[in-house]
Amino acid sequence: MAANVETMFYVRETPWHGLGTRVLEAPSSQEALRLAGLDWNVIQEPIYTKENERIPGYKANVRDSDRKTLGVVTDRYKVIQNTEAFAFTDALLGEGVRYETAGSLQDGKRIWLLAHMPHEYIIGGEHISPYLVFTNTHDGSGAVRVAATPVRVVCSNTLNLALAQAKRSWSMIHTGNVQGKLEEAKETLLMAREYMDELGKEFENLRKKELSDKKVLDFIEILIPKDENFTPQQKKNVQRLRDDMKLRYFEAPDLKDVGRNAYRFINAVSDFATHAEPLRKTQNYKENLFGRTIEGNPLIDRAYQMVCAA
């Protein structure tokens, strides 16, 4: 299936991979499990050699619905079932939780859901919608992670900047007392609110920082570098990307009233990073883009560092 997106559901608008089941209202956690195809469990089974000898210290994580092996893990690994993952989010946001998108990637090795936080923000006169993204893995490759992901509603740009004053994500590993660690996640909503408060202050600071057109063009050349040893085609490709980012800064209709400032530049870079067509799409392009949305996009972070230092 395209972009290794196994199953998912969404509300209102088509997500980045264009798949899923449209629903009018954000569903409950139980409905989400069914709609996203996550109503299966992971069971742990011993691993044997070809000679039928058990391999100590390791187990296989197996999906019970089709007996597919999702990964090999150590004995210390504690499975967080999909039902637990959704229940954790229910506990995090309370009765008013609004699930927006959920699904599994890489044949079920990774599950994720996007939940709308219960409060909206008006920052600098603009509507910023706060979300929490919850991800979980069943192959032993990563941590359980919760990330605050603010979205500028008018253009669907993600603006989870790496602030010094507040964390944008929280994670834990699949070992030890999982239930005890999940209790810590109840602080995440508070952390997310603190992040949004600090983000609002930073947006105001960025709006006050004026940028000359030349400075913006210099920034774009730094973000999308051109090497002298590039082939003519490579240089042409770089110029196309630069022109794309310039257009998003100078001509974007949703930024016409923002002013020539650092906030405008960050939004242009975010729009480029989120929506621009890459020169070459890999099989996992959309999946990787989604991952950068959760973790924080390095291109946006670099742009933010540059405008802060300007």
N, C-alpha and C positions, 0 to 999 in steps of 0.2 A: 504494500500500500504506500502511496506517495508520502515521502518525508518520514517514513517509519512511524506514522501516527496510526496506532492500532484502532483505538476507539476514542470518542470524545463526545461531549455535548456542549451546546452554547445557547446563549440567550441574545435576542435582539439582532446583532450584526454577525455576519460571517467572520470567523477568526482567520488568522494568517494562513492556515492550511486549507480553508474552504470546505472542511468536512464536518459532519456531525448532524445532530437532530435539533431543529429549531423549537424553542419553547417560549411561550409568552411571558411566563413568570419564572423567576429563579426557583428551581425545585428544592425540595427538602433533601437531606442527606440520603435517605433511603431511595428516593426517586433518582437522585444523582447517581447512585451506584448502578441502578438498573439502566439508566439512559446512557451512561458512559461505558457500560459493559464491564464494570469493575466488581460485579457480584460473584467473584471467585476468591478462593483462599490460597495461601501458600503453606505447604506442608514441608517439613524437613525430614529427609530420609538419609540413611547411611549410604556411603559410597564404597563400592567394591572394585577390586582389580579384575582383570580378565580371568584370573585364577580363582575368583570368588572369595578373595581375602578382603576383609573389611579394612578400609583406610582410616586409621585413628585420627581424631582431631578435626575432622572435616565432615560436613554434611552438604547435601544438595537441596536447594530451594526449588520445590516443584509446584507448579500450578495445578490445583486439583481438578480443574474443569477439563483439561486435555492432556495432563501428565507431561507438560512441557517443562524442561529444566531451565530455570531462569538464572541460576548461578550457583557456584560452589563457594561455601562460606565456612568459617571456623565454628567450633562448638560454642564459642562465646556469643556468636551472633544471635540477636533476638529479633524475631520476625514481628514487624508491625503490619497487621492485616489491613486490607483496604477499609474494612469497616471501622477499625480503630483510627485510621488516618482521617476519615470523615468525621468520626465522633470527636476526635481531637479538635478539629476545626469548629465543630458545633460548640464545644466547650470554650473555645477561644473567643468566639464572637457572640455567643449567647443565642437567644431565641430568634433574634432578628437577622441571622446570617442570610446572606444572599449569594448563593453559588452562581457563578457566571459561566465558567468553563472548566471541564475536567476530562481526563482521559489517561491513556497509557501509551508510552512510547517504547520503541525497541522491543516489540513483541511482549510487552508486559513487564519488562525489567525495571521500568521507571513509571511511577504514577504521579499525577499532579492535579491540582485544582486551583482555580482562581476564585477568590471570595471577595465580595465587596464589603468594605468596612462600613459601620453603621453611621458615619458622619461624612458629610460633604464639606469641601473647603472652597472658599472664594479667596483667592490670593491675587492681589493686584488687579482686582476686577475680573479675574478669569476663573472659570469653574475647573477645579482640580479634583478628580475623583480618586479616592484612595482605595487600593486593593491589597490583599495579602495573597501571596502565592505560596502554596504548600507543596513540596515535592518529597517523594519517598522512593527508595530503590529496593528492589528485591534480588539484586545480583551481587550485593556486597561491595559495590564500587563506590558508594558515596554515603553522605550523611543525610539525615532528615533535615530539611531546611525550610524555614519560613522567612519570606522576604517582603518588605514593604515596597509596593510598586505604585507610585502616583502616576496618574494618566491625565494629560491635558485633554479635556473632553473634545474641544473643537477640532482636534486633528489626530487624536488617539496616539500622541507621542508619549512614550514612557520617560519619566524624569526622575529616576531614582539615583540622584547624585551621591557620590561618596563624601558625605559630610564628616568633618572632624568632630562635630559636637554630638552626633547621634548615629547609632548603628542602623543600617538599612536591612540587615538580615541576621538571623540567629540559626544555629545548627547544632546537631548532636550526632554522635556515632551510634551504630547499631550494637552497642555492648553495654553491659551493666544493667542497672535497674531502669528499664525503659519507661515504665509507668511513672517512676519517680521523676525522671528527667522531663517527661511530658508535662508534669506539674509546673515546671519552670516556664513552659511555653505560655502559661496564662499571663505571664508578664509581657508577652510579646505584643499584645494589643496596646498596653501602656507604652511600650517602646516604640511601636508604630506611630502612636499619637505624638509622642515626643519628637519622632523623626519628622512628621508632617509639620509640627510647629516650627522646628528649626529650618525645615525646607522653605516654609513661608517667609521667614526672616531673610534667608539667603536669596530667594527670588527678588525680594525688595532691594537687597544690596546690588544684585546683578542688574536690575533695571536702572539703578543710579549710575552704573559704570558705563559711560559712553565709549563707543569704539568708532574710530575713523574707518572709512571704507578701505583704506590701505592696510590698516591693521587686520581687518577681517580677511582680506586677500592673503596677507602674510600667514595668518593662522591656517587658512585652508591649504596653502602650499606645505605647511609643516605637517598637517594631519594627513595629507595625501601626497607623499614625497615622490619626486621624479629623479631617478638616478641617471647620470650621464651615460652609463653603460647600457641603458635600456635600449631595446630594439625600437625602430620607428613605430611598430604596432603597439608596443608597450607604452611608449610615450603618448600615443594617441588615446589609448585607454585611460591613462592617468588624467589627461586633459578632459576627457569626457566626464570622469568622476568629479573633477574639480568644478567643471561647469555646472554639473548637477547640484553640488552643494551651494555654489554661488546663487543659483536660481532660487533655491529654497530659502536663502537668507534675504536676497534683495527683492524677490517677486512674490513670495508666498502671501496669498490673500489674507490668511488668518493672522499674519504678523504686520500688516500695513499700519496698524495703529499702535504698535508696541514701541517704536522708536529704534534708532540705531544704537543698540547697547548690547551688553554681555548676555542678558536674558534672551534677546532675540537670536543671538548667535548660538546659544546652547540649544534653543528650540530647533534651529535650522539643522544643527548637527544631529540632534535626536531624530528629526524627521528623515534625514539622510540615512542614518544608521538603521532606522526601523523600517523604512518603506522603499528605499532605493533598490533598483534591480542590480544584483552583482554582475561583474563581468563574466563570471562562470559559475553556474549553479551546480553544487555538488549534490549528491543524493540526500545528504543530511542537512542541507542548507537551512531549511525552515526550522528544523529541530534545533540546530545550533543557534539560530537567531533567538528562538524561544529561551534557550539556556542563558544567552547573554542578557535577555530581558530580566531574568530572575537574578542572576549574579551581579548584574551591572555591566553595561557595555563599555569596553575599554576605550572606544573612540570618544564616547560622550565624557567619560572620566578624564581623558586627556584634554579635551576641549575645556572642561571645567577648570582643570589645573592651570591651563594657559591664561584664561581670562582672570583667574584669581591673582596670577603673578604679574599681569599687565599693569 
